[in-house]
Amino acid sequence: MERVEAELFTDGGNDAVVRLPGRHFPGVLIQGDTLSIFQTDVAELIELCAAGDLEEARYVAGFLHADLGEKLQRYTEALEVHGIRRPF
């Protein structure tokens, strides 16, 4: 393990926007339990598609899209507040 100082652009929270040393752009810190939930949701989406349950698959995909959209919005707002251009 290496200890480093990072710049925190938002409150800590579950999707903190931070910049590590040597990086031009900040990133989003996602906690391990949240990452595991994303993986589980994507696996469910794959299973639903394979089973032909497109209605439920659309629901799960919509939920994932909205959740990731919220994280992206938080990221872009943090960059704007600190005068950093978006990397995309």
N, C-alpha and C positions, 0 to 999 in steps of 0.2 A: 504494500500500500504506500502511496505517495500522498503527502499533504500539499495542497496548493491553495492559493487564494483565487477565488472566483468573483466576478462581478455579478451581483444580483439585481435584475432589472424589474422584478415584481416581488410581491410578497412570497414567502416560501411556498406554501401550498403544495398541491399535488402535481402541478404542472408549471413549476417555476421557470422563468426565463433567466438563464445564466450565461455568462461568457467565461470560458476557460482561458487560461494564459496561452498566448500564441495563436488564438483563433480570432479571425476578423469579425465574424458574426456570432451572436449569441445562439444558444440552442435551448431546447425545452427539456427540462429534467422530469421524466416520468417515473414515478415510483414503481418498484418491481411488482407489487400486487396489481396495479393498474395495467402494466404491460402484460401480465398474465391474463387479465380479463380480456384485453384486446385479442390476444392469441386465441383464447377460448371462443370468443365471439366470431372470429374469422373461421375457426374450425367448424363452428355450428353453421355458418353461412355456406361453407363448402358442402357439408352434409345435406343441408336443405336443398341446395342446387342439384346435388347428385340424386336426391330422392324425388326431384321434380316439384317440390313444394315452393313454387315461386312466390306465392303470396307471403308466406312467412319469411322467405329469403329476402324479399323486398323490405319487410319490416326490420329485420336485423341489419341489413345494409343501410337503411335509412338512419337507424340509431347510431351505427358506427360513423356514418358520414356527418351527422350532427355533432357527435362528440368530438371528432377530429376537427370539425369546423370551428367549434368553440375554442379549442386549443390553438388553432391557427390564428383566430381573431385576437386572442389574448397576446400571442406572440407579435403579431403585426402592430397592435396597439402599443405594446411595450417599446418596440423599435421606434415608432413614430414619436412617442413621448421623449425618447432620448436622442432624437435626430439621427437615427441610423437608417440608411436605405435598406430595403428588403433584398434578400439574396435571390429572389425569384421574380 
